[in-house]
Structure formats: structure tokens, C-alpha cells
């Protein structure tokens, strides 16, 4: 569902539908809309099914300001909002306020949210709406409540969101994939055991680290220049290295390889693409270099793994 965005004078901002791209790498099969204003620009990708509606949004803020986001919630429904990069401060009309940062999520049931943002900032986030009908069908409406504040995304949740946003499927398999993934995301929330975030990193550092990780996920062809990655994320190279070790227990290049292997494993399982095609898709310049990396990661070759 596309939200209504109201400016301070209650004037709505218009959304313009974009041409559908069958091979769109982010959220395949979704409809795409854009909105432009002198204060901000917004992109919204949406995929809707009978009981579940989910979207991927990007906001770029040109000036400091605020607007009201009116989510089209149905009575009894809830939504999961996961921040992938940047941050945004949200406030309900009654006055309660919180900041959702990269690597965090929140369960929300408020239909109206006031978004507060800073000049020259940006954020991207994933959102899933769960209808009351689905919660009743699963027998869990009493278990899913709005969270008091943001919670850290687990590695399993981040990996699952990545699989929702990037996959090779077409309908009707795509519908089944989305349905299973979004329900599994809700299960991970219900079984979530919160862990404290590392103490040696500031909130700004953590946001930057998760932003850098999101950049790696979006561009598996990243050439390995840590200085450029740190600069794009707005953090020093030293803190980039330290942060990846603290948050992911991996060096930056190890983390990139992990993302590549996760996507490669997914393509091997779910598509009939050749090993060479998959190698190029996940960021390797040759078939042999991909096979070597895959063997080091999984202790087997891509071909054997596919047919096991």
C-alpha cells in the first residue's frame, strides 16, 4: 500500500507511478512510485498479496523538516519496519517519539506517524504489513504487539530481508517465496532474543557500519576499496574495520564474500543458470575464482552443492 504523505500545511504530496521493469533487481514484481518535493524525494516499491503487503522505501532529505506519513492500516493489522541504511525519527500524534537506525526494526500499529528528518540525509527501509486475517489464521494475534522501541535486527532477519529484496523467481513461485519469507520474518521476531549492541561504537558509528554493509549487499561487484566504502558510509576506515569485526565478527572482505556466497547458494538452488553466469552475477570475474571461493566457504564445489 502506498502511504499518504502530508506536509505541515496538510497538503498531500503526489506519487507518480514508474514504468514496470520485469528484471528489476530490487523487489522483483513490485510496482514502483516516486515523489519529489523541494524538501525531500521518495521512492516506493510495493508488492501486495491477499494477507500481506510489503514495500521498500528510500527517502532523501534536502532540507531539515517534518511530514506526516499516513499508513493505510486495516483495523487489527500491524507492520514491521526494518531500517536498512540511515535513520529517521518518528513521532505519533500523541507525542511519543523514537529514532529508528540502520540495523534496527520496530513493530508498529499506529496509522499516522510524523517523520522528523535532517538536511542532507537519507534512509532506506523495508516494511511488511500483516493483516488481522493472517494473524487470526496463524493463531497469533495476541502474540504480536507493537514494540516499546526499536530492536536490533538479527543476522537471520537481515539475511531474510535480503532474500525478499533480491531473488530470481517469477510468479507463481515468486508469490510463494514472498509469502513464506514474510511469515518467517514474523516468526524470527517472535523468537527474537535481544542482544545489546557493542558498547565501543557510538550510535552514529553503528548506523554507518550497517549502511556500509547495505552498500555491500546492493553491489556485489564492489572492488574491495575499503577507503572508498568508509567514505561512502561516512566513517573512518579504522572504525569501518573495527565495526565490521564487532557487529559481524568478520573483516570487510569476509563480509562481502559471505553476501556473495549467500546469493550464489540461493541462485544455485532456485535457478538453472550456469556456474559461469552465477559467478558473474555474484561479483566474480572468472568461473574459476568463483569455484575456488565457493569451495573455501562450503568445502564443496558449486556443481556438487547444486546436485546434492
Secondary structure, DSSP 8 states (H G I E B T S, - for coil): ---EEE-TTS-B---EE----TT-SSSTT-EEEEEE-SSEEEEEEEEE-SSEEEEEEEEEESSSEEEEEE----TT-EEEEEEEESEEEEE-TTS-EEEEETTEEEEE--SEEEEEE-TTEEEEEEEEEE-HHHHHHHT-TTT----SS-EE--HHHHHHHHHHHS----TTHHHHHHHHHHHHHHHHHHT-------SSS-HHHHHHHHHHHHHHHH-TT----HHHHHHHHTS-HHHHHHHHHHHHSS-HHHHHHHHHHHHHHHHHHH----HHHHHHHTT-SSHHHHHHHHHHHHSS-HHHHHH-
